[in-house]
Amino acid sequence: MQMVKNNKTGGYLFIASGVAFFAAAVLGEQLAFYGVGLMFIILGGTFIRKGASQ
């Protein structure tokens, strides 16, 4: 029996970490964290889109 792997989970985790970086940027007043958070969200969206096409 073969188990089906969910390819979207990684994307959701990347988006969650991007949101965490945005929260850290607001709370810690660190401007650089906004860019890191944005890149994690973009990367997560790419993973989800890639997983949906398979």
C-alpha angles and dihedrals in degrees: 000000000000120000117223112230119218106230093189097066093081091052093052090050091051090052091048091052090049090055089049090053090051089052091049090049092053096043097041095036090231112154095195092062091067091065093046091049092049092051092050090052092049091047091050091051089051092051091049092048091048091049092050093055095055 
